[in-house]
Amino acid sequence: MTIEPNSGRVEAPARELSPLAELVAMWFKRLGRAIKTLRLYRSENPFVVQLREQISQEILDLVQRHGGMDLRVRPSEILLEDQPVVRVKQRGPGSVIFPGPEEEFPFLLYRDGIRLLRFLPKLSTEEVGTFIEAMAIAGRRGLSQDDLVTLLWQANLVHIQIESVPLEQTIYLSSRPTEGRGRGSGRGLAFGWSPSGEEIHADLGQVAGSQGLHKDNFDDWELPGGSVDVVQAYARLLPEMETALEQSQTEWVQEWVADPQYEAPDVLRLLLSLDPSDEMRRAVVHSVVTWLVASIETYDWSAAQRALELLVEFDPERALSLDELNASLAEIDTESCAEHLDESEPLDQARFFALMVGLGRPALGLAVAVMAQARRSRTRAASLTALAYLCRDCPETLEPHLADTRWYVVRNIVFVLGQIGGHEVLGQLTTAAHHPELRVRRQVVLALGSVPPDERRPLVAEQLDSDDPRLLSAALNMLARDDDPEVGRQILARITAPSFERRRETSQHALFAALAEVADDSMVPALDELLRAGGWFAQPTYTRSAAALILCRIGTDRALAVLETGLRDRSEAVRNACLEAMDSRSRL
């Protein structure tokens, strides 16, 4: 016996499989991985073609070697004879074991009504390929227009047969009071008489008696009035049968080749013209939303664009479709969508993001999720452009994403805010400016370049307290754009602060270099104090030399007078700093 950790469930040891069952089980595992790949890439991809041929050849060899195969389908397992070749493993809430891709097959087949899957000996590669394609289509998450039974029936397979549950059955219940029932009493449904629990909960199959769910019901068949020679009757019917068969096949091919996407708009418009009521419009809009989301899930961007155009026509204000769009788009598998876009051509990516812009705010969450999960820079760049268009009129909708725990997502959202620009994004950038990640704050400084100078200046000046060279450099460059005395005062305040001497040498040099570019005559007194700091015991320091050089660069009479006075100072360090500054002036 084995007990899975933290599950509380006891499982019997796995039964040993026969050699054939082991081969079939391995084929289903490879089929599961292959179908997962088929959903990511186009069908004409060389790798997909090779993979499909390999999987098909494996099952062909098995079927031809063993003369056919019957697979019984249950909700949680697929049986070859009485041996489970696919079984859904039981997992507890604490289990870390991930299900294999083949474990979805039992429920997928059973859900669509298939109870037996039979592979005949003359199975062909084309039939196996059709079966694999049907499994891939029916197993996609979310909305699906066809089930497996329909897909396999339309494919008209000869050597792959299925047994499925009947579409309609009749339930017979007793039409008498529950007391005193006899075995041979009548059947029917009588008004006002509720069937007993024994009748409802019985095994609804082909059982003895008049109650239950009967597969064979011949009560309403008329008995023939005479007899004919079967061979002669068949010969008389054969010409008409061949004509009817040819016509039916021609109509079937035309129906199969015709794309319903191009016929659907006219049908929906006709429905609205025949019944312009609000109820009909809601039903039509629901159909279009379903079509739109299903096209996105199958990566058919052209069909999704047609559905969107139809949605704009039927519901231009989104009054009927907004809630359903928000709910349906939130259920899309964004990870698979991002993987598909990473492998797509630029034109397909452009179609997807144009679709997102056309959808508007309901597509915001999907666009952000694709941006966060994409692995290629081209995909991320396209998603950021789409987000900038989506939120240009309402940048506040991006604010919830600034709380994302992934720093790179926050940085990219800040980039989008910078592309939008204007005073409307200042509140969101203020929030991001206090993010603990330096790379986010550096992006904030760059994004503030699109905000009006008077509004961005206090926020940029806060970043002068950072000791990160790249962040400090970005903030100084941004402040240098403004021809405003306040910029110099902000820089000078950091230089004269007591903590300045404890800052990195590179940060000190950057602040003095920036001050030299913006300093004016109003800063001479503060620079004079830096020059003479220390009195008689003054020592040569970088701060003293830099102050003297900035005074020389200002070059006004007031600044030069300070330097000339410093040449006669009693401190040798002050005299040397002034002398070096005057020498540099004479060399210019």
ROFISE-984110 format. One record per residue: z, x negated, y of N, C-alpha, C in turn. Coordinates in steps of 0.2 Angstrom, whole numbers, plus 2048, in hexadecimal, padded with zeros to 3 digits. Layout:
// residues N
ZXYZXYZXY ...
END
This chain:
// residues 588
8007FC7FA8008008008007FC806 7FD7FE80C7FD7FA8127FF7FF817 8037FC81C8058008228037FC828 7FF80082C7FC7FD8328027FD837 8037F783B8087F68408087FC845 80E7FE84680F80384B80C80A84A 80980B845805811844809816840 80D81483C81181983880D81D833 80781A83180381D82D802819827 80381B82180281781A7FB819817 7F78148167F18158137F081280C 7ED8158077EC8128017E780D801 7E88087FC7E38027FC7DC8047FB 7D78017FF7D08037FE7CE8027F7 7C98077F57C78077EF7C18027EE 7C07FF7E97BB7FA7E87B47FD7E7 7AF7FB7EB7A97FE7EA7A47FB7E5 79F7FF7E379A7FC7DE7957F87E2 7927F37DF78D7EF7E37887F37E7 7857F97E57817FC7E97857FF7EF 78B8027EE78E8057F47907FF7F9 7927F97F77937F47FB78D7F2800 7877F27FC7817F180077F7F6805 7817FD80377F80280878480280E 78B80080C79080081178E7FA816 78C7F58147897EF8187837F181D 77F7F581A7797F881D77B7FC823 78080182278380582778680182D 7897FC82B78C7F88307877F4835 7827F283177C7EF8357797F4839 7787FA8367757FF83A779801840 77F8018407838038467827FE84B 7827F88497817F284F77A7F3852 7757F484D76E7F585076E7FB854 77180085377080685777380585E 77980185E77C7FF8647777FB869 7747F786576F7F38697697F786B 7677FC867761800869762804870 76980687176B80987776B80587D 76B7FF87C76B7FA8827647F8884 75F7F88807597F58817537FA880 74D7F88837487FD8827457FC87B 74280187973F80187273A7FC871 7367FA8767317F68757337EE876 7397ED87773C7E787773B7E3871 7387DD8717377D986A73D7D9866 7437D78697497D786574B7DD861 74A7E386574B7EA8627467EB85C 7407E985D73B7EB85873D7E7852 73E7E18537407DC84D7467DF849 74B7E184D7517E484A7507EA846 74C7EF84974B7F58467477F483F 7427EF83F73F7ED8397437EA834 7487E683674C7E38317517E882E 7547ED8327587F282F7547F782B 74E7F882D74A7FD8297487FA822 7477F38227457F081C74B7F0817 7517EF8197577EF8157587F5811 7577FB81575980181175380380D 74D80180F74780280A7487FE803 74A7F880474C7F47FE7517F77F9 7567FA7FD75C7FD7F97598047F5 7558087F975380E7F674E80D7F1 7498087F27448077ED7478047E6 74C8007E774F7FC7E27538017DD 7568067E075B80A7DD7588117DC 7528137DE74F8197DD75181F7E1 75381E7E77558237EB75D8237EC 75F8277F17668267F376882D7F6 76E8307F47718367F67778347FA 77883680077E83480478283B806 78883C80478B84280678F84180C 78F845811792844818798849818 79E84681A7A484981C7A6847823 7AB84B8267AD84982D7AF84282E 7B283F8297B483882B7B1833826 7AD8358227AA83081D7A383281B 79F82D81879982E81579982B80E 79882F80979982D80279282C7FE 7928277FA78C8267F678F8277EF 78D82D7EC7908307E67988327E8 79D82E7E67A38307E87A782A7EB 7A28257EE7A581F7F17A481F7F8 7A981E7FC7A881E8037A4817806 79E81880879B81280B79C812813 79E8178167A081781D7A781B81D 7AC8198207B281C8217B581B827 7B882082B7BB81F8317C281C830 7C48178327CB8148317D0817835 7D68198327DB81C8357DF817839 7E08188407E38138447E9816848 7EF8138487F481584C7F4814854 7F88178587F881685F7F880F861 7FC80A85D7FC80385F7F77FF85C 7F28018597EE7FD8557E97FA85A 7E77F38587E37EF85D7DC7EE859 7DB7F28537D57F18507D07F6853 7CA7F48557C57F88587C07FB852 7BE8018537BA80484E7B380084E 7B08008487A97FD8477A480384A 79E80084C79980584E79780A849 79880884379580D83D79A81383C 7A081283F7A581783E7A481E841 79F81E84679D824849798828845 79582584079082983C79382F839 79882F83579A83583279B83B836 79F83A83C7A0840840799842843 79583D84578E83E84878A843844 78A84183D78684583978984C837 78F84C83679385283479385783A 79485484079485884678D85C847 78885984578185C84677F860840 78486183B78386683578086282F 77F85C82F77C859829782857824 78085A81E785859818782854813 77C85381277984F80D77384B811 77384580F76D84081276A83D80C 76483F80A76083C80475A838806 75A83280475582D80475182D7FE 74A82F7FE74682F7F87438287F7 7418277F173E8207EF73881E7F3 7348237F572E8217F972F820800 73581F80273681E80973281980D 73081B81372C81681773081381D 72D80E81F73080A82573080F82B 72A81382C72A81783272F81C832 73181F82C73682482B73D82282D 73E81B82A74581882C745817833 74081583674081483E74281A841 73E81F83F740826843747828842 74A82783C75182983A75582583F 75481E84075881A84475881C84B 75281E84D751820854755827855 75582B851758832851760830852 76282C84D76982A84E76B827854 76782385776982085E769825863 76482A86376482F86876A834868 76B83686277083B861777838862 77883286177F82F86278082D869 77C82E86E77E82C874783830877 78782D87B78D83187E78B836883 78F83B88478D840889789845887 78484788B78084D88A77A84B885 77884F88177284E87D76F85587C 76885587C76485B87B76385D874 76285887076185A869766857864 76785A85E76B857859767854854 76B85184F76784D84A763852846 76585784476185C84075A85D843 75B85F84A75486084E75085A84E 75385584F74F84E85074B84D849 74F84D84474C84C83D74785183B 74885783D74385C83B73D85B83F 73D85A84673785984A733853847 73784E84473384884272F84983C 73184F83872D85183272D84B82D 73384982B73484382673384681F 73084281B72F84581473484280F 73583B81073983880B74183780E 74283A81374983A81574B842816 74F84481275184B81175884C813 75A85281676185481876285B815 76985C81476B862813770864819 76F86981C77486B821776872821 77B87382577E87A82477987F827 77988582577588A82777688C82F 77188E83277289083977689683A 77589B8367788A183777B8A4830 7818A782F7838A98297878B082B 7888B482678B8BA8267928BA823 7978BC82779E8BC8257A08C4823 7A18C581D7A38CC81A7AB8CC81A 7AD8D281D7B48D381D7B58DA81A 7BB8DB8187BC8E28157BD8E781A 7BB8ED8197BB8F281E7C08F881C 7C68F68197CB8FA8177D28F7819 7D78FB8197DE8F881A7DF8F3815 7E48EF8177E58E98137E98EB80C 7ED8F180D7F18F38077EC8F6802 7EE8F57FB7EA8F87F67E38F67F5 7E18EF7F77DB8ED7F67D98EC7EF 7D38EE7ED7D08ED7E67CB8E77E6 7CA8E47E17C58DF7E07BE8E17E2 7BC8E77E07B58E97E17B48ED7E7 7B98ED7EC7B88F27F27B28F07F6 7B08F47FB7AA8F37FF7AB8EE804 7A68EC8087A68E780D7A38EA813 7A58E78197A28E981F7A78E8825 7A68E982B7AA8E88307AC8EF833 7B28F18337B48F88367B78F783C 7B68FC8417B98FC8477C18FE847 7C58F984A7CC8FB84A7D08F8844 7CC8F583F7D08F28397CF8EB839 7D58E883A7D58E083B7D58DD834 7D18D88327D18D582B7D88D182A 7DA8D18247E08CE8237E08C6823 7E58C38237E58BC8237E28B981D 7E38BC8177E08BA8117D88BA811 7D68BF8157CE8BF8157CC8BA81A 7CF8B98207CD8B48257CD8AD823 7D38AB81F7D48A481E7D28A2817 7CE8A78137CC8A580D7C78A080D 7C589D8087BF8988077B989B809 7B689A80F7B089E8117AA89B80E 7A989C8077A38998047A089E7FF 79C89C7FA7998A07F679E8A27F0 7A28A77F17A88A97ED7A78B07EA 7AA8B17E57AA8B87E27AD8BD7E6 7AA8C37E67AD8C87EA7A88CA7F0 7AA8CF7F47A68D17F97A88CE800 7AD8CA8007AF8C78067AD8BF806 7AD8BD80C7AC8B680D7A58B4811 7A38AE81179D8AC8147988AB80F 7928AF80E78E8AF8097878AB80B 7858A680777F8A38097798A7807 7798AB8027748AF7FF7758B7800 7718BA8047728C180576B8C4804 76A8C87FF7648CB7FD7648D37FE 76A8D680176B8DD8017658E1804 7628DD80A75D8E180E7568DF80C 7558DC80674E8DB80474B8E1801 7458E28027418E87FF73E8E57F9 73E8E97F373B8E77ED7348E87ED 7308E37EA7298E47EA7268EA7E7 7218ED7E971E8F37E67198F17E0 7178EB7DF7128E97DA7128E27D9 70D8DF7D670D8D87D47058D67D5 7048CF7D66FE8CC7D76FE8C67D3 6F88C47D26F78BD7CF6F88B87D4 6FD8B47D26FF8AF7D76F98AA7D9 6F58A87D46F08A37D66EB8A67DA 6E98AC7D86E48AF7DC6E68B17E3 6EC8B37E46EF8B47EB6EF8AE7EF 6F18A97EC6F28A27F06EB8A07F2 6E68A17ED6DF89F7EF6DC8A37F5 6DE8AA7F56DC8AE7FB6DF8AC801 6E68AA8016E98A88076E88A1809 6E589D8056E58958076E189480D 6DB89780E6D78968146DB89781B 6DE89D81A6E289F8206E889B821 6EB89881C6F189481C6EF88D81F 6E988B81D6E78848206E5885827 6E288A8296E188B8316E788C835 6EC8908326F28918356F688A836 6F68868306F98808306F687B835 6F087B8356ED87683A6EE878841 6EE87F8436F08818496F788084B 6FC88184670387F847704878848 70187384570286C8466FF86A84D 6F986D84F6F786B8556FB86E85B 6FE87485A70387685F70987285F 70B86F85971186B85971086585C 70A86285B70985B85E70985C866 70586186870586286F70C863872 71086786F71786887171B861871 71A85D86C71E85786B71B852871 71585287271284D87771484F87E 71485687F71685888671D856888 71D85488E724852891727858894 72D85A89273086089573285F89C 73385989D7368578A47318598AA 72B8598A872685B8AD7258638AD 7278668A872686D8A872C8718AA 73286D8AA7398708AB7398738B3 73786F8B87378728BE7348788C0 72E8798BD72A8808BE72E8858BA 7318848B47348898B173B88B8B5 73E8868B77448888BB74388B8C2 73D8898C573B88D8CB7398948C9 7368958C373489C8C173A8A08C0 73F89D8BD7468A18BC7498A38C2 74989F8C774C8A18CE7478A68D1 7418A68D073D8AB8D473E8B28D0 73F8B28CA7408B88C67478BB8C7 74C8B68C87538B98C97568B48CF 7558B68D57588B18DA7608B28DB 7638B58D776A8B68D776E8AF8D8 7748B08DA7798AA8DA77A8A78D3 77B8AC8CF77D8AA8C87778A68C5 7718A88C676B8A58C376B89E8C6 76C89D8CD76B8978D07718928CE 7778958CC77C8908C977A88E8C3 7778928BF7748908B876F88B8B8 76A88C8BD7658878BE7678808C0 76C8818C576F87A8C87738778C2 77687A8BE77A8778B87758748B4 76F8778B276A8748AE76786E8B1 76686E8B77638688BB7698628BB 76F8648BC77485E8BC77585B8B4 7748608AF77485D8A976F8598A7 76985B8A97638578A97648508AC 7668508B276784A8B676C8458B3 7728488B17778438AE7748418A7 7718458A376E84389D76983D89E 76583E8A37608388A47638328A6 7698328AA76C82C8AC76F8298A5 77282D8A177582A89B770827896 76A829897764826892760821896 76282089C75F81B8A175881C8A2 7568238A37508258A57508278AC 74F8228B07508228B774B8278BA 7448278B873F82B8BB7418328BA 7438348B474583B8B274B83D8B7 7508388B775683A8BC75483B8C3 74F8378C574C8388CC74983F8CD 7458418C87428488C874784D8C8 74D84C8C47528518C47568518CB 75784C8CE75A84B8D475684F8DA 74F84E8DA74B8528DE74B8598DD 74C85B8D774C8628D67538658D8 7598618D775F8638D975F8648E1 75C85F8E475C8608EC7588668EE 7538688EA75086E8EB7548748EA 7578748E575B87A8E376287B8E6 7658758E876C8758EA76C86F8F0 7698708F576986B8FA76F8698FD 77486E8FE77B86C90178086A8FB 77E86A8F57828688EF78886D8EF 7878738F178D8778F178E87A8E9 78987A8E578A87C8DE78B8778D9 7898718DB78886B8D678D8668D8 7918668DD7958608DF79A85E8DA 79E8638D87A48628D37A18608CC 79C8638CA7998628C479685B8C4 7938598C97908528CA79684D8C9 79B84E8CD7A18498CD7A48498C6 7A584E8C37A884E8BC7A384B8B7 79D84C8B779884A8B27968428B3 7968408B97948398BB79A8358B9 7A08388BA7A68348B87A78328B0 7A38368AC7A48358A579E8308A2 79A82E8A77958298A47988238A2 79582089D79781989A79581489F 7998128A479780D8A97968068A6 7998058A17997FE89E7927FD89B 79080289778980289478480289A 78580689F7808078A477F8008A8 7857FC8A97847F68AC7817F18A8 7827F18A177F7EC89D7777EE89D 7757F489D76E7F689D76B7F38A3 76E7F48A976B7F28AF76B7EA8B0 76F7E78AD76F7E08AD7697DD8A9 7677E18A47617DF8A075A7E28A3 75B7E68A87557EA8AA7517E58AF 74B7E88B07467E48B57487E78BC 7477E38C17497E58C87467EC8CA 7407EE8C873E7F58C97427FA8C7 7457F98C07497FE8BD7507FE8C1 7527F88C37597F88C77587FC8CE 7527FB8D17517FE8D77518068D6 74E8088D174E80F8D07558128CF 75980E8CB7608118CA7648118D0 76380C8D476780C8DA7658118E0 75E8128E075B8178E475E81E8E2 75E81F8DC7618258D97688268DB 76C8208DB7738218DD7748238E5 76F8208E976F8218F076D8298F1 76882B8ED7668328EE76C8378EC 7708358E77758398E577B83A8EA 77C8358EE7818358F37888348F0 78D8378F37948358F27968368EA 79383B8E779583C8E07938358DC 78F8318DE78D82B8DA7918258DC 7958268E17998208E379D81D8DE 7A18218DA7A581E8D47A081A8CF 79B81D8CE79681A8C97938138CC 7918138D278F80D8D57948088D5 79A8098D779F8048D77A18028D0 7A18068CB7A28048C579D7FF8C2 7968018C47917FC8C27927F58C5 7937F58CB7947EF8CF79A7EB8CC 79F7EE8CA7A57EB8C77A47E88C0 79F7EB8BC79E7E98B57987E58B4 7947E58B978D7E18B978F7DA8B8 78B7D68B478C7CF8B37877CB8B7 7827CE8B977C7CA8BC77D7CB8C4 77C7C68C877C7C78CF7777CB8D2 7717CC8CF76C7D08D176E7D78D1 7717D98CB7747E08CB7797E28D0 77E7DD8D17837DE8D57817DE8DD 77C7DA8DE7797DA8E57767E18E6 7727E48E176F7EA8E27747F08E3 7797EF8DF77E7F48E07827F48E6 7837EE8E97867EE8F07827F18F5 77B7F08F57777F38F97777FA8F9 7777FD8F37778048F277E8078F5 7838038F478A8068F678A8068FE 78680190178680190878280790B 77D80990777980F90A77D815908 78181590278581B90078A81D905 78D81790879381890C792817913 78C81691678B81491D78E819922 78E820920791825924798827923 79B82491D7A282691B7A5820918 7A681A91B7A98149187B0815916 7B381A9187BA81B9167BA81D90E 7B581F90B7B58219047B581B900 7B48159037B580E8FF7BC80C8FF 7C180F9037C780C9047CB80D8FD 7CB8128F97CF8128F37CD80C8EE 7C78098EF7C58048EA7C87FD8ED 7CA7FD8F37CE7F78F57D47F58F2 7D77FA8EE7DD7FA8EA7DB7F78E3 7D57F68E17D37F48DB7D77ED8D9 7D97ED8D37DD7E78D17D87E18D0 7D27E28CF7CD7DC8CF7CB7DA8D6 7CC7D38D77CB7D18DE7C47D18E0 7C07CF8DA7B87CF8DC7B67D68DE 7B87DB8DB7B67E28DD7B87E38E5 7BE7E18E67C07E28ED7BC7DE8F2 7BB7D88F07B67D48F47B07D78F5 7AD7DA8F07A67DD8F17A67E38F5 7AC7E78F57AC7ED8F97AD7EA900 7B17E59017B17E29087AA7E090B 7A67DD90679F7DB90879B7E290A 79C7E79077997ED90879B7F090F 7A17F09107A47F29177A17ED91D 7A07E791B79D7E39207967E4922 7927E791C78B7E991D78B7EF921 7907F49207907FA9247927F992B 7977F592D7997F393379B7F8938 79D7F693E79F7FB9437A77FC943 7A97FF9487B18009487B3805943 7AF8089407B180D93A7B4809934 7B28039337B47FF92D7BB7FB92F 7BD7FB9357C37F69377C97F8933 7CA7FF9327D080092E7D07FE927 7CA7FE9247CA7FC91D7CA7F491C 7C77F19217C87EA9227CF7E7923 7D27EB9277D97E99297DE7E9922 7DC7EE91E7E07EF9187DE7E9913 7D87E79137D57E290E7D87DB911 7D97DA9187DB7D491B7E27D1918 7E67D69157EC7D49137EC7D390B 7E67D39087E67D29017E87CB8FF 7EC7CA8F97EE7C48F77E97BF8F5 7E37C18F47DE7BC8F17DA7B98F7 7DA7B28F87D77AF8FE7CF7B18FE 7CC7B28F87C57B38F97C37BA8FC 7C87BF8FB7C77C58FE7C87C4905 7CD7C19087CE7C090F7C97BC912 7C67B790F7C07B49127BA7B9913 7B97BD90E7B47C290F7B57C7914 7BC7C89157BE7CD91B7BC7CA922 7BD7C39227BB7C09297B47C092A 7B07BF9257A87C09257A67C7927 7A97CC9247A87D39257A97D592C 7AF7D292F7B17D49367AB7D293B 7A67CE9397A17CC93E79D7D2940 79D7D793C7997DD93E79E7E2941 7A47E09437A87E59477A87E394E 7A97E79537A97E595A7AE7E095C 7AC7DB9607B17D59617B87D7963 7B97DB9677BF7DD96A7C47E0964 7C17E39607C47E695A7C67E1955 7C27DD9537C37D894E7C77D294F 7C77D09567CB7CA9587D27CA955 7D67CF9567DD7CE9547DE7CD94C 7D97D09497D97D09417D77C993F 7D27C69427D07C09417D57BA942 7D87BB9487DD7B794A7E37B6945 7E57BB9427EA7BB93D7E87B6937 7E27B59367E07B09317E17A9933 7E27A89397E37A193B7EA79E938 7EE7A29367F47A09337F379D92C 7EE79F9297EC79C9227EB795922 7ED79291D7EC78B91C7E6789917 7E378E9157DD78D9117D778B915 7D47859147CF7829187C9787919 7C778A9147C178E9157C2795919 7C87989187CA79E91B7CB79C923 7CF7979247D079592B7C979392E 7C578F92B7BE78E92E7BA794930 7BA79992B7B779F92C7BA7A3932 7C07A39337C37A79387C27A393F 7C279D93F7C17999457B979A947 7B579A9437AE79B9447AD7A2947 7B07A79447AF7AE9467B27AE94E 7B87AB94F7BB7AC9567B67A895B 7B37A39597AF79F95D7A97A3960 7A77A895C7A27AC95F7A37B0966 7AA7B19677AC7B596D7AD7B0973 7AA7B19787AC7AD97E7B17B1982 7B77B097F7BD7B39827C37AE982 7C77AE9887CC7A99887D27AA983 7D27B19817D77B297C7D67AE975 7D07AC9747CF7A896E7D37A296E 7D279E9747D57989757DD799975 7DF79E9787E779F9787E97A0970 7E57A496C7E87A59657E879E962 7E379A9637E379395F7E878F962 7E978F9687EE78B96B7F578D969 7F67939687FD7969657FE79395E 7F979295A7FA78F9537FC788954 7F97849597FA77D95980177C95C 80378096180A77E96480F78195F 80E78595A813788956817782952 81D78395182177E94D81F77C947 81B78194381978093C81277C93C 80F77A94280977794280977093F 80E76C94080F76593D80F766935 81176B93281276C92B80B76E928 80677092C8007729297FC76C927 7F776E9237F27699207EF765926 7ED75F9247EA75B92A7E375E92B 7E07619267D97649277DA76A92C 7DF76E92B7E077492F7E1772936 7E576C9377E776A93E7E0768941 7DC76493E7D67629417D1768942 7D176D93E7CD77393F7CF776945 7D67779467D877B94C7D7777953 7D87719537D776D9597CF76D95A 7CB76C9557C476C9567C1773959 7C47789577C277F95A7C577F961 7CB77D9627CE77D9697CA77996E 7C777496C7C37709707BD773972 7BA77896E7B477C9707B6781975 7BC7849757BD78A9797C278997F 7C578397F7CA7819847C878298B 7CC7849907CA7849977D078199B 7CF7829A27D477F9A67DB7829A5 7DB7889A37E278C9A37E678999D 7E37859997E77829937EA77B995 7E977899B7EB77299C7F277199C 7F677599E7FE77499E800774997 7FD77899280077898B7FD771988 7F776F98A7F57689877F976398A 7FB7639907FF75E99380675D98F 80976398D80F76398A80E75F983 80876197F80775E97980675697A 80375497F80274D981808749982 80D74C98581374898781974A982 81874E97D81D750979820749976 82774997682B74497382E73F978 82C74097E82F73C98482E734982 83473098483472998383372797C 83572B97783472A97082E72C96D 82972E97182373196E81F72C96A 81D72E96481972A95F81272C95F 80D72895D80672A95D80572F957 80273595980173A9547FA73D956 7F87409507F17439517F1749957 7F774D9577F775295C7F774F963 7FA7499647FA74696B7F374496D 7EF7419687E973E9697E474496A 7E47499667E074F9677E175396D 7E77539707E87579767E575397C 7E574C97C7E27489817DB749981 7D874997B7D074A97A7CE75097D 7D275697B7D075C97E7D175D985 7D67599887D67599907D0756992 7CE75098F7C874D9927C2751991 7C175598C7BC75998B7BB75F990 7C17629927C27679977BF76499D 7C175E99F7BD75A9A57BE75D9AC 7C37629AD7C47649B47C975F9B7 7C97609BE7CD75B9C27D575C9BF 7D77619BE7DE7629BB7DF75F9B5 7DA75F9B07DB75C9AA7DA7559AA 7D67529AE7D574B9AF7DB7489B3 7DF74C9B77E57499BB7EA7499B5 7EB74D9B17F074C9AB7EF7469A7 7E87449A67E773E9A27E97389A6 7E77389AD7E87329B17F07319B2 7F47379B27FB7369B27FE7339AC 7FA7359A67FD7339A07FB72B99F 7F67289A37F57219A27FB71D9A5 7FF7209A980571D9AC80B71F9A9 80B7239A48117259A081571F99D 81C72099D82071B99A81F71A993 81C71F98F81C71F98881571C987 81571798280F71398080A71897D 80D71C978809721974805726979 80872897E80572C9837FF728987 8017229897FC71E98D7F671D988 7F771B9827F271A97D7ED72097C 7F072697B7EC72C97A7E872D980 7EB72C9867E772E98C7E172998D 7E372298B7DE71D98C7D871E987 7D97209817D472197C7D072797E 7D372C9817CF7329847CB730989 7CD72C98E7C972A9947C3726992 7C572198D7BF71D98A7BA721987 7BC7269837B772B9807B272E986 7B673098B7B27339917AD72E994 7AF7289957AB7239987A5721993 7A572298D7A072198879B726988 79C72C98A79873298A79273198F 
END
